[in-house]
């Protein structure tokens, strides 16, 4: 009986990790692909300085840089939400509370909140 439960727990953990990895890859593609396309466009097409196209590409560059930051934050949230050991380490080392109190971490991308519980 114990082995079956351990296998079930291990299978559940592997499923969580698989879903997390797929989410990280999809987030990477969504956040990094626009930057790659813009860089390829600039590499093969000369943009005149001060033109409307130049200003458009600069504005898009800022948006794409923001997407890169979203990708980094999203990776952190994905790993944090999938690993209970990391959640415990985070709450005990980084966010210490007086004895008897715990944090409850509620993640819902693109935003998350850290709630004091108990």
MIDOSE-1310 file (N, C-alpha, C; in nm, 2 decimals, decimal comma, always signed):
residues 118
xxxx	+0,08/-0,12/+0,00/+0,00/+0,00/+0,00/+0,09/+0,13/+0,00; +0,19/+0,13/+0,08/+0,27/+0,24/+0,09/+0,34/+0,27/-0,04; +0,39/+0,17/-0,11/+0,45/+0,19/-0,24/+0,36/+0,26/-0,34; +0,23/+0,21/-0,34/+0,13/+0,27/-0,44/+0,11/+0,42/-0,41
xxxx	+0,10/+0,45/-0,28/+0,08/+0,59/-0,25/+0,20/+0,67/-0,29; +0,32/+0,62/-0,26/+0,45/+0,69/-0,30/+0,45/+0,71/-0,45; +0,41/+0,61/-0,53/+0,41/+0,62/-0,67/+0,31/+0,72/-0,72; +0,19/+0,72/-0,65/+0,09/+0,82/-0,68/+0,14/+0,96/-0,65
xxxx	+0,21/+0,98/-0,54/+0,26/+1,11/-0,50/+0,37/+1,16/-0,60; +0,45/+1,06/-0,64/+0,56/+1,09/-0,73/+0,50/+1,12/-0,87; +0,40/+1,05/-0,91/+0,33/+1,08/-1,04/+0,27/+1,22/-1,04; +0,21/+1,25/-0,93/+0,15/+1,38/-0,92/+0,25/+1,49/-0,92
xxxx	+0,36/+1,47/-0,86/+0,47/+1,57/-0,86/+0,53/+1,58/-1,00; +0,55/+1,47/-1,07/+0,60/+1,47/-1,20/+0,50/+1,54/-1,30; +0,37/+1,53/-1,28/+0,27/+1,60/-1,36/+0,28/+1,75/-1,34; +0,30/+1,79/-1,21/+0,31/+1,93/-1,18/+0,43/+1,99/-1,25
xxxx	+0,54/+1,92/-1,24/+0,66/+1,97/-1,30/+0,65/+1,98/-1,45; +0,59/+1,88/-1,51/+0,56/+1,88/-1,66/+0,48/+2,00/-1,70; +0,37/+2,02/-1,63/+0,28/+2,13/-1,66/+0,36/+2,26/-1,64; +0,44/+2,27/-1,54/+0,52/+2,39/-1,51/+0,62/+2,42/-1,62
xxxx	+0,69/+2,31/-1,67/+0,78/+2,33/-1,77/+0,72/+2,37/-1,91; +0,60/+2,31/-1,94/+0,53/+2,35/-2,06/+0,49/+2,50/-2,05; +0,44/+2,54/-1,93/+0,40/+2,68/-1,91/+0,52/+2,77/-1,93; +0,63/+2,74/-1,87/+0,75/+2,82/-1,89/+0,79/+2,83/-2,03
xxxx	+0,79/+2,73/-2,11/+0,82/+2,73/-2,25/+0,73/+2,82/-2,33; +0,60/+2,80/-2,30/+0,50/+2,89/-2,37/+0,52/+3,03/-2,34; +0,54/+3,06/-2,21/+0,56/+3,20/-2,17/+0,69/+3,26/-2,23; +0,79/+3,18/-2,24/+0,91/+3,22/-2,31/+0,89/+3,26/-2,45
xxxx	+0,82/+3,17/-2,52/+0,79/+3,20/-2,66/+0,70/+3,32/-2,68; +0,60/+3,34/-2,60/+0,51/+3,45/-2,61/+0,59/+3,58/-2,58; +0,68/+3,58/-2,48/+0,75/+3,70/-2,44/+0,87/+3,73/-2,52; +0,94/+3,63/-2,57/+1,07/+3,65/-2,64/+1,05/+3,66/-2,80
xxxx	+0,95/+3,60/-2,85/+0,93/+3,60/-3,00/+0,92/+3,73/-3,06; +0,84/+3,82/-3,00/+0,83/+3,96/-3,06/+0,97/+4,03/-3,06; +1,05/+4,02/-2,96/+1,18/+4,08/-2,96/+1,26/+4,02/-3,07; +1,26/+3,89/-3,09/+1,34/+3,82/-3,19/+1,30/+3,87/-3,33
xxxx	+1,17/+3,88/-3,35/+1,12/+3,93/-3,48/+1,16/+4,07/-3,51; +1,15/+4,16/-3,41/+1,19/+4,30/-3,43/+1,34/+4,31/-3,46; +1,42/+4,23/-3,39/+1,57/+4,23/-3,41/+1,60/+4,18/-3,55; +1,53/+4,08/-3,60/+1,56/+4,03/-3,73/+1,51/+4,13/-3,84
xxxx	+1,40/+4,20/-3,81/+1,36/+4,30/-3,90/+1,46/+4,41/-3,91; +1,51/+4,46/-3,80/+1,62/+4,56/-3,80/+1,75/+4,52/-3,86; +1,78/+4,39/-3,85/+1,90/+4,34/-3,91/+1,89/+4,34/-4,06; +1,78/+4,32/-4,12/+1,77/+4,30/-4,27/+1,70/+4,43/-4,33
xxxx	+1,66/+4,52/-4,25/+1,59/+4,64/-4,31/+1,65/+4,76/-4,24; +1,71/+4,85/-4,33/+1,76/+4,98/-4,28/+1,65/+5,07/-4,24; +1,65/+5,12/-4,12/+1,55/+5,21/-4,07/+1,61/+5,35/-4,06; +1,55/+5,45/-4,13/+1,60/+5,59/-4,13/+1,58/+5,65/-3,99
xxxx	+1,69/+5,70/-3,93/+1,68/+5,77/-3,80/+1,58/+5,88/-3,80; +1,49/+5,89/-3,71/+1,39/+6,00/-3,69/+1,27/+5,98/-3,77; +1,26/+5,87/-3,85/+1,14/+5,84/-3,93/+1,03/+5,79/-3,84; +0,91/+5,78/-3,89/+0,79/+5,72/-3,81/+0,82/+5,58/-3,78
xxxx	+0,88/+5,51/-3,88/+0,92/+5,37/-3,86/+1,02/+5,35/-3,74; +1,11/+5,44/-3,73/+1,21/+5,44/-3,62/+1,14/+5,46/-3,49; +1,05/+5,56/-3,48/+0,98/+5,58/-3,36/+0,89/+5,46/-3,32; +0,83/+5,40/-3,42/+0,74/+5,29/-3,39/+0,83/+5,17/-3,34
xxxx	+0,94/+5,15/-3,40/+1,03/+5,04/-3,35/+1,08/+5,06/-3,21; +1,11/+5,19/-3,18/+1,16/+5,22/-3,05/+1,05/+5,20/-2,94; +0,92/+5,24/-2,98/+0,81/+5,21/-2,89/+0,79/+5,06/-2,87; +0,79/+4,99/-2,98/+0,77/+4,85/-2,97/+0,89/+4,78/-2,89
xxxx	+1,01/+4,84/-2,90/+1,12/+4,79/-2,83/+1,10/+4,80/-2,68; +1,04/+4,91/-2,63/+1,01/+4,93/-2,49/+0,91/+4,83/-2,44; +0,80/+4,81/-2,53/+0,70/+4,71/-2,49/+0,76/+4,57/-2,49; +0,85/+4,54/-2,58/+0,91/+4,40/-2,58/+1,01/+4,39/-2,47
xxxx	+1,08/+4,49/-2,42/+1,16/+4,48/-2,30/+1,08/+4,45/-2,18; +0,96/+4,51/-2,17/+0,87/+4,48/-2,06/+0,82/+4,34/-2,07; +0,80/+4,28/-2,19/+0,77/+4,14/-2,20/+0,88/+4,05/-2,15; +1,00/+4,09/-2,17/+1,12/+4,01/-2,12/+1,11/+4,01/-1,96
xxxx	+1,08/+4,13/-1,90/+1,07/+4,13/-1,76/+0,95/+4,05/-1,71; +0,84/+4,05/-1,78/+0,73/+3,96/-1,75/+0,77/+3,82/-1,76; +0,85/+3,78/-1,85/+0,90/+3,64/-1,87/+0,98/+3,60/-1,74; +1,07/+3,68/-1,70/+1,15/+3,65/-1,58/+1,06/+3,64/-1,46
xxxx	+0,97/+3,73/-1,44/+0,88/+3,72/-1,32/+0,78/+3,60/-1,33; +0,74/+3,57/-1,45/+0,65/+3,46/-1,47/+0,72/+3,32/-1,44; +0,85/+3,32/-1,48/+0,92/+3,19/-1,45/+0,93/+3,17/-1,30; +0,96/+3,28/-1,23/+0,97/+3,27/-1,08/+0,83/+3,23/-1,02
xxxx	+0,72/+3,28/-1,07/+0,59/+3,25/-1,02/+0,56/+3,10/-1,05; +0,59/+3,06/-1,17/+0,56/+2,92/-1,21/+0,64/+2,82/-1,13; +0,76/+2,85/-1,10/+0,84/+2,75/-1,02/+0,79/+2,76/-0,88; +0,76/+2,88/-0,83/+0,71/+2,89/-0,69/+0,58/+2,82/-0,67
xxxx	+0,49/+2,83/-0,77/+0,36/+2,77/-0,75/+0,36/+2,61/-0,77; +0,47/+2,56/-0,83/+0,47/+2,42/-0,85/+0,55/+2,34/-0,75; +0,63/+2,40/-0,67/+0,72/+2,33/-0,58/+0,68/+2,37/-0,43; +0,63/+2,28/-0,36/+0,59/+2,30/-0,22/+0,72/+2,32/-0,13
xxxx	+0,83/+2,25/-0,16/+0,95/+2,27/-0,09/+1,00/+2,41/-0,10; +1,00/+2,47/-0,22/+1,04/+2,60/-0,24/+0,95/+2,70/-0,16; +0,82/+2,67/-0,16/+0,73/+2,76/-0,09/+0,76/+2,76/+0,06; +0,80/+2,64/+0,11/+0,83/+2,63/+0,26/+0,96/+2,70/+0,29
xxxx	+1,06/+2,68/+0,20/+1,19/+2,75/+0,22/+1,17/+2,90/+0,21; +1,09/+2,95/+0,12/+1,07/+3,09/+0,10/+1,00/+3,15/+0,22; +0,90/+3,08/+0,27/+0,83/+3,13/+0,39/+0,91/+3,13/+0,52; +1,01/+3,03/+0,53/+1,08/+3,02/+0,65/+1,21/+3,11/+0,65
xxxx	+1,27/+3,13/+0,53/+1,40/+3,20/+0,53/+1,38/+3,35/+0,48; +1,30/+3,37/+0,39/+1,29/+3,50/+0,33/+1,18/+3,58/+0,40; +1,07/+3,52/+0,43/+0,95/+3,59/+0,49/+0,92/+3,53/+0,63; +1,01/+3,55/+0,73/+0,99/+3,49/+0,86/+0,87/+3,56/+0,93
xxxx	+0,79/+3,48/+1,00/+0,68/+3,53/+1,08/+0,70/+3,49/+1,22; +0,63/+3,55/+1,31/+0,63/+3,50/+1,45/+0,58/+3,36/+1,45; +0,62/+3,28/+1,55/+0,58/+3,14/+1,56/+0,43/+3,13/+1,57; +0,38/+3,03/+1,49/+0,24/+3,01/+1,49/+0,16/+3,07/+1,37
xxxx	+0,23/+3,16/+1,30/+0,17/+3,22/+1,19/+0,23/+3,17/+1,06; +0,16/+3,16/+0,95/+0,21/+3,12/+0,83/+0,16/+3,21/+0,71; +0,23/+3,20/+0,60/+0,19/+3,27/+0,48/+0,11/+3,17/+0,39; +0,01/+3,22/+0,33/-0,06/+3,15/+0,23/-0,04/+3,21/+0,10
xxxx	+0,02/+3,14/+0,00/+0,06/+3,20/-0,13/-0,05/+3,17/-0,23; -0,11/+3,27/-0,28/-0,21/+3,25/-0,38/-0,16/+3,31/-0,51; -0,14/+3,22/-0,61/-0,09/+3,27/-0,74/-0,20/+3,26/-0,85; -0,21/+3,36/-0,92/-0,29/+3,36/-1,04/-0,23/+3,45/-1,14
xxxx	-0,17/+3,40/-1,24/-0,10/+3,48/-1,34/-0,19/+3,56/-1,41; -0,17/+3,69/-1,44/-0,04/+3,75/-1,44/-0,01/+3,82/-1,30; -0,10/+3,81/-1,20/-0,07/+3,87/-1,08/-0,08/+3,77/-0,97; -0,01/+3,80/-0,85/-0,02/+3,71/-0,74/-0,02/+3,79/-0,61
xxxx	-0,07/+3,73/-0,51/-0,07/+3,80/-0,38/-0,02/+3,71/-0,27; +0,04/+3,77/-0,18/+0,09/+3,70/-0,06/+0,01/+3,74/+0,06; -0,06/+3,64/+0,11/-0,16/+3,67/+0,22/-0,11/+3,62/+0,35; -0,12/+3,70/+0,46/-0,09/+3,65/+0,59/-0,20/+3,57/+0,64
xx	-0,17/+3,45/+0,69/-0,28/+3,35/+0,72/-0,25/+3,30/+0,87; -0,35/+3,30/+0,95/-0,34/+3,24/+1,08/-0,27/+3,32/+1,17
